[in-house]
């Protein structure tokens, strides 16, 4: 039976029960305006800025999508719906690239 999903904007629906964290095999560095992430085996790095860079920083600890939405909304002092697209895009893109692991 699939878990409950949360609609994170137009990006995708993600299961709420899944906790995500950074993959230990992913190389990354902070830059002046964000984070550069190079998943293991990737041909090119991902450049994250704004909320996406903050999401990467938060995922040093396992979090689910609801926890990420709450954290990003708090950081930017907005409602969760306002950042839902960004959270969905960032988690989806990082997971698809192999930069995140399910826990």
C-alpha positions, 0 to 999 in steps of 0.5 A: 500500500503506497504511503500518503503523498503531499502535493508539492506544487507542479513539480511532483507528488512525494510520499510524506513518509519518506525521509530524505538525506544527502547521499554520502557519495555526493561531492558538494561545495558551498559557493558565494551564492549557493551550493554546487552538488556533484552526485556520484557518476554524474557528468555535470554538477547541479548548481543550487541557489536560494531555497534549493541551496537551503534545502541541501543544507537542511538535508544533512539530517534526514527529513521528510517533505512536510518537515522541509516545507515547514523549515523553508517556510519558516526561513523565508517567513512565508506559507508552505504553499509559497515554497512548495514548488521549489521544495518539490523541484529540489527534492525531485531533481536531487533524488533523480540525480542520485544526490539524495538517499531515502532513509 
